[in-house]
Amino acid sequence: MTSLIRGWPASSVLRTKREGMSRLGAAVHVITTAGPGGKAGATATAVCSVSDAPPMLLVCLNRGSQTNPVVVENGVFCVNTLGDGGAEIADIFAGRTGVAGGERFASGDWLTLSTGSPVLASAVIAFDCRIVEVRSVGSHNVFFGAVETVRLGPSGPALVYHDRAYKRV
Ligand SMILES: Cc1cc2nc3c(=O)[nH]c(=O)nc-3n(C[C@H](O)[C@H](O)[C@H](O)COP(=O)(O)O)c2cc1C
């Protein structure tokens, strides 16, 4: 069996995997952080619940992104799950509008909870987390976060990314 960790699979597998992931609808989040390393944020769908007791989740960030080293240095992050009106914010934090770093926070209303990471007021849910473990896997860092505070924002339709487009559910 081909191992993604020990060696590179054939490029056709990489392409097919990418195409396969485009068919997998996923909630859209903005991962934010603030602290000694500065303030940063990136759009991500690679977010998953790990454990209820203790409450933990994980986030996968490309180590080549500008946000990754800031999250590492700060040791905290917040998962802001976007509502159906969040496509513009998602594009900003995905770097699609050419805005980088702390400038991305000029859009949206932001507050803080316990870790100091920016919390998007319009997010349907915000999970404020302290990092308990980081694993480097392939091109990404997997951040395991202990959830310190949860903010339930306005309820309503959520934003998902499917077939390379934003959709509401
Ligand atoms: C819908 C969507 C989902 C994304 N999911 C992830 C993800 O899970 N992990 C990741 O590292 N990048 C993901 N990206 C790409 C980052 O948002 C993008 O690389 C961003 O520019 C990172 O910004 P930075 O380099 O300033 O940190 C996603 C982009 C989009 C549009």
The ligand as an SDF file (V2000), in Angstrom:
LIG
                    3D

 31 33  0  0  0  0  0  0  0  0999 V2000
  -12.6820   27.0330    1.3690 C   0  0  0  0  0  0  0  0  0  0  0  0
  -11.2220   27.0300    1.7230 C   0  0  0  0  0  0  0  0  0  0  0  0
  -10.7420   26.1040    2.6410 C   0  0  0  0  0  0  0  0  0  0  0  0
   -9.4020   26.0870    3.0010 C   0  0  0  0  0  0  0  0  0  0  0  0
   -8.9780   25.1780    3.9390 N   0  0  0  0  0  0  0  0  0  0  0  0
   -7.6940   25.2010    4.3450 C   0  0  0  0  0  0  0  0  0  0  0  0
   -7.2470   24.3400    5.3820 C   0  0  0  0  0  0  0  0  0  0  0  0
   -8.0150   23.5550    5.9410 O   0  0  0  0  0  0  0  0  0  0  0  0
   -5.9420   24.4180    5.7740 N   0  0  0  0  0  0  0  0  0  0  0  0
   -5.0570   25.2820    5.1920 C   0  0  0  0  0  0  0  0  0  0  0  0
   -3.8770   25.3020    5.5670 O   0  0  0  0  0  0  0  0  0  0  0  0
   -5.4450   26.1270    4.2000 N   0  0  0  0  0  0  0  0  0  0  0  0
   -6.7320   26.1120    3.7820 C   0  0  0  0  0  0  0  0  0  0  0  0
   -7.1510   26.9780    2.8120 N   0  0  0  0  0  0  0  0  0  0  0  0
   -6.1690   27.8760    2.2050 C   0  0  0  0  0  0  0  0  0  0  0  0
   -5.8560   29.0790    3.0940 C   0  0  0  0  0  0  0  0  0  0  0  0
   -7.0240   29.7700    3.4860 O   0  0  0  0  0  0  0  0  0  0  0  0
   -4.9330   30.0290    2.3130 C   0  0  0  0  0  0  0  0  0  0  0  0
   -3.7420   29.3560    1.9840 O   0  0  0  0  0  0  0  0  0  0  0  0
   -4.6360   31.2970    3.0280 C   0  0  0  0  0  0  0  0  0  0  0  0
   -4.0760   32.1710    2.0820 O   0  0  0  0  0  0  0  0  0  0  0  0
   -3.6280   31.1890    4.1010 C   0  0  0  0  0  0  0  0  0  0  0  0
   -3.2870   32.5260    4.3690 O   0  0  0  0  0  0  0  0  0  0  0  0
   -1.8830   32.9020    4.9940 P   0  0  0  0  0  0  0  0  0  0  0  0
   -0.8000   32.3790    4.0950 O   0  0  0  0  0  0  0  0  0  0  0  0
   -1.9020   34.3800    5.0630 O   0  0  0  0  0  0  0  0  0  0  0  0
   -1.8600   32.2960    6.3240 O   0  0  0  0  0  0  0  0  0  0  0  0
   -8.4990   27.0140    2.4200 C   0  0  0  0  0  0  0  0  0  0  0  0
   -8.9690   27.9540    1.4960 C   0  0  0  0  0  0  0  0  0  0  0  0
  -10.3170   27.9560    1.1520 C   0  0  0  0  0  0  0  0  0  0  0  0
  -10.8330   28.9840    0.1630 C   0  0  0  0  0  0  0  0  0  0  0  0
  1  2  1  0
  2  3  1  0
  2 30  2  0
  3  4  2  0
  4  5  1  0
  4 28  1  0
  5  6  2  0
  6  7  1  0
  6 13  1  0
  7  8  2  0
  7  9  1  0
  9 10  1  0
 10 11  2  0
 10 12  1  0
 12 13  2  0
 13 14  1  0
 14 15  1  0
 14 28  1  0
 15 16  1  0
 16 17  1  0
 16 18  1  0
 18 19  1  0
 18 20  1  0
 20 21  1  0
 20 22  1  0
 22 23  1  0
 23 24  1  0
 24 25  2  0
 24 26  1  0
 24 27  1  0
 28 29  2  0
 29 30  1  0
 30 31  1  0
M  END
$$$$
